[in-house]
Amino acid sequence: MSQVILYDIPSKEPKTCWSLNPWKPRLILNYKGIDYKTEWVEYPDLAPYFKSL
């Protein structure tokens, strides 16, 4: 199984997310022991970033 990528918007505080919504899947992934990595995408870069996928 490939590694799951969790996209999140960084905040000015280190290791803190901007929105609470990504915490829901993050907690589930941790609970189930599923390997994932967090891709931090700045808010103004969201649309161009996801169009490039």
C-alpha positions as CSV (number, residue, x, y, z in Angstrom):
1,M,0.0,0.0,0.0
2,S,1.3,3.4,-0.9
3,Q,1.7,6.2,1.7
4,V,-1.3,8.4,2.2
5,I,-0.8,12.2,1.6
6,L,-2.7,14.5,3.9
7,Y,-2.9,18.1,2.6
8,D,-3.0,20.9,5.2
9,I,-2.6,24.7,5.4
10,P,0.1,25.8,7.7
11,S,-0.3,28.5,10.3
12,K,2.2,30.9,11.6
13,E,2.7,28.7,14.7
14,P,5.1,25.8,14.1
15,K,3.5,22.4,13.7
16,T,0.0,23.8,13.9
17,C,-2.7,23.6,11.2
18,W,-4.8,26.5,10.1
19,S,-8.0,24.5,9.9
20,L,-9.4,22.0,12.3
21,N,-10.9,19.8,9.6
22,P,-7.7,18.0,8.7
23,W,-7.4,16.8,12.3
24,K,-10.3,14.4,11.8
25,P,-8.6,12.2,9.2
26,R,-5.3,12.7,10.9
27,L,-6.6,11.2,14.1
28,I,-8.2,8.3,12.2
29,L,-5.0,7.6,10.4
30,N,-3.0,7.7,13.7
31,Y,-5.6,5.5,15.4
32,K,-5.5,2.9,12.6
33,G,-1.7,3.0,12.3
34,I,-1.8,4.0,8.6
35,D,1.4,5.6,7.3
36,Y,0.9,9.1,6.0
37,K,2.8,12.3,5.4
38,T,1.5,15.9,5.6
39,E,2.0,18.2,2.6
40,W,1.8,21.8,3.8
41,V,0.3,24.0,1.1
42,E,0.0,27.8,1.6
43,Y,-3.5,29.2,1.2
44,P,-2.7,31.3,-1.9
45,D,-1.1,28.3,-3.6
46,L,-4.0,25.9,-3.1
47,A,-5.7,26.3,-6.5
48,P,-2.5,26.1,-8.7
49,Y,-1.1,23.2,-6.6
50,F,-4.2,21.0,-6.9
51,K,-4.6,21.8,-10.6
52,S,-1.1,20.5,-11.1
53,L,-1.9,17.1,-9.6
